[in-house]
Amino acid sequence: MTDEEILVGFALTRLDNPGLEMDEVAALFLRRAGQDLVTEFASRNLATRDELRGALFPAAVEHVLRVVLTLRGPAD
């Protein structure tokens, strides 16, 4: 899954659940995406950080948030 696809999936999940915090939206997106993507994103997080911080699912959530915040750009 590309970074752009992650961003679109995250945005659609956020539209369906506007009251959730960003980390909760990322977790919901990953639950819908399935275990294969959780594993993939956790491995990407490992490659980026050079360490696996915590369990698989929180590491995958961290990766999704990093992608979303990076693609969103700097705050004005």
C-alpha positions, 0 to 999 in steps of 0.5 A: 500500500502506498503512502497516498493510499494510506492517506486516502484510507485514513481520510475515509475512516475519519469521515466516517468517525469525525469524533475520534482522535487521530490515533483512534482513527489510525487504529480503526483504519488498521482494524479494517485493513487486516492483519497483513497490513498491520504486519507490513506497517509495523515492519515499515516502522521498524525500518524507519526507526531502526527499532520495534517500539512496543507490540505490532499493532501500536507500531503499525498505528505509529507508522500510519500516523507518521505517513498522515502527518508527513503528507499533510505537511507543516502546520501553518 
